[in-house]
Amino acid sequence: MSNQDPHHFARRTVLRAGLVAPFVGLARPTLAQGDYPSRTVRVIVPYAPGGAVDTLARRISQKLTDILGQSFVVENKSGASGTIGAAEAARAAPDGYTLLALDNTFAILPYIFRRLPFDHATAFQPITVTARSPVLLAVGEKSPYRDLASLIAAAKKDPEKLTYGTGGAGSAPHFSTLAFERAAGVKLYHVPFRGAGEAVIGVLSGNVDLVMLSPGSALGSIRGGQLRPLAISGDHRVAALPDVPTFAEAGLPGFGVINWSGLAAPRGTPHAIVQRLHMAAVRALEAPDMKAFIADIASEPGGITPAAFSALVTEETARWRDIAASASIERQ
């Protein structure tokens, strides 16, 4: 997640990449690129099958299989906000044969848990961002709020009267909505559900007033008329939802949270392997069918360098510290 637009991040993280070293593990360039891969590579997805991270990981894994000539197989290791799967990846040999599919949730983990089963700052070597996705604020079809301004006005008039649903305290949508509260100067009432899907159902049934989520997981309900999107983050509208204004267009230029997904390897993975994976991922993301798939879920392809990705994670982790502190989130 980011409180700035993705293009700004792409520029700034590249410029600062050389200044951010802690997240990048020491590489051991002992293996020539041509030797890798020589067997199956597993890609650990730390979430259940069917979600956005899982779907994207499976798509790019198939592309990497085609490009590199060895199977890239997804394994789902879900639980504890992604830390179970991440811990398994962190323990794996740093040889390029175990990768981690991660998303912006990784940047908020230090504010959810008192203690993590891996070193958050040094356990992984980022490879690249695979996709960036804006954040959508949506209400139900029967909601009285037809635009963002009317919703914000109502929230300011009656603090904590408007409710929002998330997949749980400390989840990425929870943090996104906290950032929205800060930008808009409002206070909403949090209703945690057992998952993001249930939170959407809560809005559809009228049990909560609004939800913030990636548009890819809501397009069906939006196109079917059950969800009414009021604004979308980023500095431009997305082709999949051309009628939905950006937050800036809707009168809130201070909000710009962007979700991202990416790939990382255990710390110590040889530089040559990381570079080979990065180049293969960039090639995969440039394929017409991948571009079409990513556009269809209202996202944009990634491809930034490992150093820029490392800088992004470091900056995002620092940025969400203030949000967590202001919301007095109790760590587990």
N, C-alpha and C positions, 0 to 999 in steps of 0.2 A: 504494500500500500504506500501511497505517497500523497503528500499534501501539495504536490506540485504536478504540473502536467508532464506526461511521459517524454515529450521532446526536450523539455528542460532537463530532465533527468539524464537523457542520453548524452546531452552536451556536457553537463556538469560532471557526471560520473567518469566520462572519458578523460576530462581534464584533471580530475582528482585521483585517478586510478593509481598513479605512481606514489601517492601520499598515503594510501591505505594498504598496509601490509598484514595486520594481524590475522585477517580472515583467510589469507592465502597460505596454505601449508607449504612447507619446504618441499620443492620438487626434487625428484631423483632422476635425472635424465640418463638412465642406464639402458633404456630400451628404444631401439629405433622405431620410427613410426611404421615402417613397413612390416614389423613383426606383430602388429596389433590391429584387429583382434584375431586370435587363432582359435577361439572357442566361444561358446555362448556367453553373452553378457546379460546379467539380470538387472532390471530396473525396478527398484523398490518404490512403490507408491504407498505413502504412509496413511492412506485413506481407503475407504470402502470402494468397491467397483461402482462405476456409473457416474461418479462425480466429474466435475470439470477437469481437475488435475489428472484423474485416471484416464479420461477420454483423450486428453491431449497427449499424455504419456504413451498411450497405445498407438496413436497415430504417428508420432515421431519415432517411436521404436520400430515400427514397420518400415519407415523411411530409412532409418539407420541400418536396418537389416539389409535392405536393398543396396544401399550405398557402400557399406563396408563388408558385405559378403558373409557375415556371421549373424546368428539369431540374437536379437535383443528382446528379451522376454520379460514382461511385466509381472511382478509379484506384489499383491496387496497385503500390507502389514499394517492394519489400521488400529487406532486406539490412542487415547490420551493426547488429543489434539495433534496427532502426527508424530509424537515423540517416540512411540514404540518402533515404528518403521525407521525413523531417523537414527535411533540408537543402534539398530541392527546394521544399518549402512555404515555408521561411524566405526563399528567394530570390525568391519570387513577388511580384508587385505587391500592395501592401496595399489592395486595392479590393473585397474580399469575394468575389471570384470563384475564389479558391483557399483551401480550408480543410484542416486537418489533423485526422485522427482519431487520438487518442493515448490511451495508457493509463498505468497506474502505472509501467510500465517507464521512462517519461520521467524520473521522479524519481531513478532510479538511474544514469542515463547518465554523470554526472560521475565515478562510481566504477568504471565499466567502461573508459572511454577516457581516455587522457592528454590528448587534444585532440579537441574536437568541431568539426564543420564549420559551426557556428552558435553564437551566444552563448546558452548554456542559460538564463540568467536573464532575458534581454530579447528574444529572437527572436520570441516568440509572445504574442498576446493571447488568454487563455482566454475561451471563450464559456460553456460549461457542462459539468458532468458529465452524461453520458447514462445511466449505470447504475453501481451499486455491486454488487459480488459478493463474498461471503464466500470464505474459503480453507478447503479441505477437506484433512484428513489421512486418507489411505486406505492400506490394505494389501490384499494378495491374498486370495482366498477360502481358500487353504490356510494362511494365516499363523496362527501360534499365538497371536497377540495379538487378544484379543476386545474389549479396551477400551484407552483411552489410558493408564490407570494402569499396566497390565501392560507396555505398550511402554516407558514412561518408566522403569519399574523395571529392565527388561532393559538399557536404554541406559545407565543409571547404573552397573549392575553391570559391564558390559563396554564401556568407551568405544571408539568407532569400530568396534565390531563390527557394529552395525546400519547398513545402507546405505540411501541415498535417491537416487532418480533425478530429474534435471531436464533441461530442454532445453538446458543448457549453463551453464558458469561465468558468473556475472554476470546470469543470467536472473532474471525476477521470482520464479519458484518457488525458485530458489537463495537469493535474499535472504529469502524467506518462511521457508524452512527454517532459515536462520541465525538469524532472529528467534525461531523456535520453540526452537532449541537454547539460546539465551540465557534465554528464559523458563522452560524446563524444567530448566536446569542440566545438560544432557547434551551429549555430543559424538558426532555421527554421521559416517559416511563417505560423501563425495559421489561419485556416479557420474554424470558428465555424458554425455548422449546428444546426438544431432544435432537433436533436436526434442522438444517436449513429448509428442507422440504416441508416440515411441519409448520415452520414459521410462515412460509408462503400460504399454506392452507389456512393459517390463522387470519391472514389478511383477506383471503378469498371468502372466508366465512363471516368476516366482519368482527372477529374477536379481538383483533388489533388493528390499529389505524394505518400503519405503514411498515414497509420493509425496505432494507437496502441490500442489494445483491448484484452479482454480475449479470448482465443482460442475457448471456447465453443460457442460463438456467431458468429464465422467465419468458423467453420469446414465445413459447407456445401459449402461455396464459395471456400475454400481451396481445398477440395476434388474434386470439380467440375472444378478446374483449373482457376477460375477467380481471385483468390487472391494468391499471392506468398509470403509465410512467409520467412523472412530473419533471424530471431532470436527469441528466446523465453527465458524468464527470469527463474530464479531458478538455482539450482546447478546440475541438471540432465535433460536429455531429457524426454519428456512425451510419454507414450505408444501410445496415439492417434495420435501423429505426430512424429514418430521415426526419420524421416529424417531432422527434423528442429534442427539446432544447438542451444545451449544455447548462450547467449550474450558473456559469457566468451570464449566459443569455437570459436565464430565468431570474437574474438579479442577485446572485450570490457568487461573486468572483473569487472569494477566499477559500472555496472548497474545491479540491482537485485530487481526491484519493483515486489511485490507480492500482488495480490488482495485477499481479504477475505470476507466471508459472515458469519454472526453469529446471535445469539439470545440474547436479553437483556430484563430485566424487569424493571419496574419503581423503583426508589430509595425507600428503605424501605421495599421491599418485604422480607418476613421472610427467614432467612438463610435455614431453613429446606426445604422450597419450592424451593429455588434456587438450593440446592443440589439435590433434587429429579429430577428437570428438567434437571440438568447437567447429572446425571446418566442415565436418560432415553434417552437423546440425544446421549450420548456415545454409548449406546446399539443400538440405531437406526443407527448410523453411522457405526457400526460394522456388520450390516446385509449385507449378500452377495449382495442382489439386490441394496442396497444403494451404496455399494462400486463400483458395476458395473456401476451404473448411474453416479456417480461422476467421475469415470475414463473415461467414454465415453465423458464427456465434458472437458476432459484434465485437471482435477483438482484432488486434494487429500483431503480426509476427515480430518476434524478437530478433536475436542474433548478435547482441553486444558481446564484446570480448570478455574473457574470464576476469581480467583486471577490472573492467567497468562493472561487471556483475558483482564482484567482491565489494567494490565501493558502494554500489547501490544497497546491498544488504547491510553494510555497516552504517550507512547514513539512515536507512529506514529504521533500524534497530534503535539508534539514538533518538530519532524523531518521535517514536511512539512512547518513549519514556515519559514525556510530559503529559501525554494523553492519559496514560495509565495512572499517573500520580494524581491528576486532577479529578479522575473518576473514582479514586480510592478503591481500585480493584484489589480484592483479596486474593493473593496468590495461593495456589493449592499446595 
